[in-house]
Amino acid sequence: MKITTLSAALVSGLLVATGCSSSTDSKKMADNANDKKIEKMDSANTKGGAMATAGSEGDAKDVADYMVTLANTGRAEYEMSQVAASRATTPAVKDYASKTVGTHAKDEEELKAEAAKYNVTLPTALSNDSQDMLNTLNKESKPMDFEKKYLDDMSDINDKAIGKEKDLIGKTTNTDLKAYAQKMMDDDQKHMAEAKTLRSTMK
């Protein structure tokens, strides 16, 4: 793939916040925004513009898709863990949730910085599916049921994120992006293992 640098004018417009209503899906909106950027660059014969510098072996859409998905899974972990840090009654679960909030607050800022390098628009809120998962968690009224649901959800979310991180590591030839994805995957593997260990202690 021919690698081309996007103009400074376009780079300055990245990551523009987009308002969402309850009838829209922030993840889909981000995907659509990135698709339009790619189409615009391709029509100008720049083959994906700045997104192409991420070194995807497929096309610029791969890079954008991975980042958008990781932004959504990371935000879901963050918001669900915020709730768990407040509501969990088991000390180990509360501590796990608090640490996860801290880790993902930092990871989110780092992902924004990575996305900015490649002019990738990220979602500004949870996807509808992730919001539904959060809403369902909030409806669990019994402390033990709430904690079980939280840990199960964390295992599922991290498993999805790890799959995307492996895809990104395998496809990108950009060493900085590969290193970032590896760091994210290490964090998520740790979170998934801890969630499963804690869940195994509950009947």
C-alpha positions in Angstrom: 0.0 0.0 0.0 1.3 3.5 -0.9 1.8 5.4 2.3 0.8 9.1 2.1 0.8 11.8 4.8 -2.6 13.5 5.3 -2.6 17.3 5.1 -2.2 19.4 8.2 -5.6 20.9 7.6 -7.3 17.5 7.8 -5.3 16.3 10.8 -6.4 19.3 12.7 -10.0 18.2 12.3 -9.6 14.7 13.9 -11.5 13.5 16.9 -14.3 16.0 16.7 -16.9 15.3 19.3 -20.2 14.3 17.8 -23.5 14.6 19.7 -25.5 11.4 20.2 -29.1 10.8 20.9 -30.6 7.7 22.3 -31.5 6.6 18.8 -27.9 6.6 17.5 -25.0 4.3 18.0 -21.8 6.1 18.8 -19.6 3.2 17.5 -21.5 3.1 14.2 -21.2 6.9 13.9 -17.4 6.7 14.4 -17.2 3.8 11.8 -19.2 5.9 9.3 -17.0 9.0 9.9 -13.9 7.0 9.3 -15.3 5.4 6.1 -16.1 8.8 4.8 -12.5 10.0 5.5 -11.1 7.0 3.6 -13.5 7.5 0.7 -12.5 11.1 0.5 -8.8 10.3 0.5 -9.2 7.4 -2.0 -11.1 9.7 -4.3 -8.1 12.1 -4.1 -5.9 9.1 -4.9 -4.1 9.2 -1.5 -5.1 5.6 -0.6 -6.5 6.1 2.9 -4.4 9.1 3.9 -2.9 9.2 7.4 -4.7 6.0 8.3 -2.5 4.2 5.9 0.6 5.1 7.8 -0.5 2.6 10.5 0.8 0.0 8.1 -2.2 -2.2 7.7 -1.7 -5.1 5.4 -5.4 -4.9 4.5 -6.4 -1.3 4.1 -6.9 1.8 6.2 -10.4 0.6 7.2 -8.8 -2.2 9.3 -6.9 0.2 11.4 -9.9 2.4 12.0 -12.1 -0.6 12.8 -9.7 -2.0 15.4 -9.3 1.4 17.2 -13.0 2.1 17.3 -13.8 -1.4 18.7 -11.0 -1.0 21.3 -12.2 2.4 22.3 -15.7 1.0 22.9 -14.6 -2.1 24.8 -12.2 0.0 26.9 -14.9 2.5 27.7 -17.4 -0.3 28.6 -14.8 -1.7 31.1 -14.3 1.7 32.6 -17.9 2.5 33.1 -18.9 -0.9 34.4 -16.0 -0.9 36.8 -17.0 2.6 38.1 -20.3 1.1 39.0 -18.7 -2.0 40.6 -16.2 0.1 42.6 -19.2 1.8 44.2 -21.6 -1.1 44.6 -19.5 -4.2 45.2 -19.5 -5.5 48.7 -16.8 -8.1 48.4 -13.5 -6.3 49.1 -11.6 -8.2 46.4 -14.1 -7.3 43.7 -14.3 -3.7 44.8 -10.5 -3.5 44.7 -10.4 -5.1 41.3 -13.0 -2.7 39.9 -11.1 0.3 41.3 -7.8 -0.7 39.8 -9.6 -1.4 36.4 -11.0 2.1 36.4 -7.6 3.6 36.9 -6.0 1.4 34.2 -8.6 2.2 31.6 -8.7 5.9 32.3 -5.0 5.9 31.3 -5.5 3.5 28.4 -8.3 5.7 27.0 -6.1 8.7 26.9 -3.3 6.7 25.2 -5.7 5.3 22.6 -6.9 8.9 21.8 -3.3 9.9 21.2 -2.7 6.9 19.0 -5.9 7.5 17.0 -4.9 11.1 16.5 -1.7 10.0 14.8 -3.7 8.3 12.1 -6.7 10.7 11.9 -9.1 8.0 13.3 -12.4 9.2 14.8 -13.3 7.4 18.0 -16.8 6.9 19.5 -17.8 9.5 22.0 -20.0 7.2 24.0 -20.8 3.5 24.5 -22.3 1.6 21.6 -25.9 0.6 22.1 -24.9 -3.0 22.8 -22.4 -1.9 25.5 -24.9 0.5 27.0 -27.5 -2.3 27.2 -24.9 -4.4 29.0 -24.3 -1.6 31.5 -28.0 -1.1 32.0 -28.5 -4.8 32.7 -25.7 -4.8 35.2 -27.3 -1.8 37.0 -30.6 -3.7 37.3 -29.0 -6.4 39.4 -30.3 -5.6 42.9 -28.7 -8.4 44.9 -25.0 -7.7 45.8 -23.8 -11.3 44.9 -25.8 -11.4 41.7 -24.4 -8.0 40.8 -20.8 -9.1 41.4 -21.2 -12.3 39.4 -22.7 -10.4 36.5 -20.0 -7.8 36.6 -17.2 -10.4 36.6 -18.8 -12.4 33.8 -19.2 -9.3 31.7 -15.6 -8.3 32.3 -14.4 -11.7 31.1 -16.5 -11.4 27.9 -15.5 -7.8 27.2 -11.8 -8.5 27.7 -12.0 -11.6 25.5 -13.4 -9.5 22.7 -10.8 -6.8 23.1 -8.0 -9.3 23.1 -9.2 -10.7 19.8 -9.1 -7.3 18.2 -5.7 -6.5 19.7 -4.3 -9.8 18.3 -5.7 -8.8 14.9 -4.1 -5.4 15.1 -0.7 -6.8 16.2 -0.8 -9.3 13.4 -1.7 -6.9 10.6 0.1 -3.6 11.4 3.7 -3.1 10.3 3.9 0.2 12.3 6.2 -0.6 15.3 4.7 2.1 17.6 1.1 0.9 17.0 2.2 -2.7 17.4 3.8 -1.9 20.8 0.7 0.0 21.9 -1.6 -2.9 21.0 0.6 -5.3 22.8 0.5 -3.2 26.0 -3.3 -3.0 25.7 -3.5 -6.8 25.2 -1.3 -7.4 28.3 -3.6 -5.3 30.4 -6.7 -7.0 29.1 -5.3 -10.5 29.6 -4.5 -9.6 33.2 -8.0 -8.2 33.7 -9.7 -11.2 32.2 -7.6 -13.6 34.3 -8.3 -11.7 37.5 -12.1 -11.6 36.7 -12.2 -15.3 36.1 -10.2 -16.1 39.3 -12.6 -13.9 41.4 -15.7 -15.4 39.7 -14.5 -19.0 40.4 -14.7 -18.3 44.1 -18.4 -17.5 43.9 -21.1 -20.2 43.7 
